[in-house]
Amino acid sequence: MAAPRYQNRIELLQGTLDLLILQTLQWGPRHGYGISQAIRAVSADALQVDTGSLYPALHRLERQKWIRAEWTTSERNQRTRVYELTRSGRAKLLHERSRWEQLSAAIGAVLAHRGDAR
């Protein structure tokens, strides 16, 4: 069976961001800023998700029912939207992790190859 292919650069980038968000929410519910901070911290500042990318991705994931959101009040008495992974989101995370591992292995194979590409 052939490995699934990303159709274009936008799909790959969105899929990667979606994967990062879903993985972050597997660690527990958090608000948007908390998601971006977790990604930044775990990646040792190598990955920084700006709000212009994060919130459209969160809305897209919510429309797909892979995450759900609830308004809460923070410790500073501010309204904040907290996101949580759904059951179907957990299944999607497993699927996307598998796709990412296949893609990473394919890229690794090309980078490790030291001969004729024929």
N, C-alpha and C positions, 0 to 999 in steps of 0.2 A: 504494500500500500504506500502510495506517495505521501510525503509529508505535506501538510497544509501550507499554502503559500500566502504571503501577504501580497495583496493586489497592488498596492502603491505605497509611497512614502508616508502619506497622511494616515493610512490605515495602520502602518507599522508604528508610527509615533503615538497615535491614539491608543492602540492596543498596548503599547508599553506603559503609557501613563495609566491606563485602566488597570493593568496588572499591578502596578505599584500602589495604586489607591486601594484595590481589593486586598492586597497583601497587608497593607498598613491597617486596614479595618479588621483584618483577622486577629490582630493583636488587641482589639477592643474598640468600642465606639469612641469617636472623637469629632470635634468640629473641624471645619475646613483648614483653619490656621494650624491646628494640631496635626492634621494630616501632612501638610506641607513641611512642618517642622520635623516630624518623625522621619519623613523621606530624606530631608536634608541631614539630620543627625546620623541616621543609620548609614548613609552613604558618605559620611565624613566630609560633608559640604560639596561633594562632587555633583550631586543632583539637587537642583533648586527649581521648584515648581512655582511659577508665578500665578497670581490670581486669575489672570486672563486665560490661562490654560486649565487651572484647577476647577473653577466653578462650572464651566461648560461641561467638563468631564464628569463632575459629580451629578449634574442634572441629567446627562446622558445615561449614566449608570442607574440613576433613580428611575428614569423612564423605562429602562430595561428590567426593572424590579430586581436588580442585583444588589442594591443597597436601599435602605429606607432612611428617612430623616425625620427628626422630631425637634420642635422648638422647645428649648429649656431656658432657664435663667441661670447665668453664671454666678460665681462667688462674688463678683463685682456688681451684681444685680443688673446685668445686661442680658438682653435676649440673644441667644446663640442657637444655631442650628447644628444638631449633633447627628452624625451619620453612623449607620450600623450596617454590617453585612447581613444579607438575607440567606436563607437556605439555598436558593438558586444562585446567589452570589458566591457562596462557597463552592458550589459545583462549577461555576464559571471560572473561579480562581484555579481550581485543579486543572481544568482544561487548558487555560491560558498558560499556566506554569509548564505544562507538557509541551505546548507549542513553543514557548520560549526556550526550553531546554533543547528541543530539536533544532531551532534556529541557531542557538549558541553553538551546538555541536557541529552544525554545518559550517558556520563561520570559522570555528576552531580548526576544522579539517582543512579548509582552504588555506588558512594561515600557516598550518603546520606542514603542508605539502611542499616538498623540496624538489620536485621533478617536473617532467613533461606533463602537461595537463591533458594529454590525449588519452 
